[in-house]
Amino acid sequence: MSGDVMTQLKALAVARFGAEAEALGPDDDLFETLGIDSLQALDLLTDLEGAFGVEVPDYELQGVNTLGGLAQVIGQRR
């Protein structure tokens, strides 16, 4: 996983959800750590797609529930 993808993911999580970047790790559950629901996770994905200029189909996100997993999926699309 690219470090800059994780860094950008953290920055977007901080901006959108008020999370603390230092408290976010790659193995953290997206929903528990950020306190978000599935709709908010889609908003985060939309932000990431825009930031990296990629499109991620929903089926690629099935079973992805960690920050590192999301960063990996985004990184593979770059």
N, C-alpha and C positions, 0 to 999 in steps of 0.2 A: 504494500500500500504506500502510495506516495505521501510523504510528510506534508507537502503543501496542501493536499486535498483534505487531510485531517485538520490542518490549521484553519483552512477556509471553512470547513464544517463547524468547527468550534466557534469561529468568528460569527457565522450566521446564526448559530444557536444562541450565542450571547446577545446579538442584536435583536433577534426575533422573540426569544423567550426569557431573556434576563438571566440566563445561566452564567455561572462563573467558569471561565475557560480553564482555570487551574484544576477545577473539580471534575472535568470531563476527560475520560480516558477511552481508549479504543474498545475495551470490553464492556463498557457501560451500556445498559439497556436504554435505548432511545426514549421509550415511553416512561420508564420509572425515573431516570436521571433528569430528564427535562420536564417531567410532569405534564406530558402532552397526550393528546388522543390521536387517532388515525388521521383525522382531517388536518390537524396541525402538522403531522408528519408529512403529509402531502404538500402542505405549504412550504415546509423546509426543503423538500425535494425540488419543488418548483424554483425556489431561490438558488439551490445548488445547480440545477440545470442551466439557469440563466447565467450564473457566475462562471461556469465552465464551458458554456456553449455546447452542451450535450443534451440528448434526450434519452431517458431511461424508461423502457416499457415496464408497466406494472408487474408483469410476470417475473421480471428479473429481481424484484424486491420481495417476492414471497419468501418468507422465512428469515429475512434480514431484520434483525431487531437490535443490533448493536451499532454504535457510532463507527467502529472500525469496519464492520460489514458494509455499511452505507458508503463509507469512504472508498472501500475497495471496489464496489460496484461503479461508483462515479469514476474512479481512476481507470477502470478497464474501458470506459467509454471515451476517454480522452485520446 
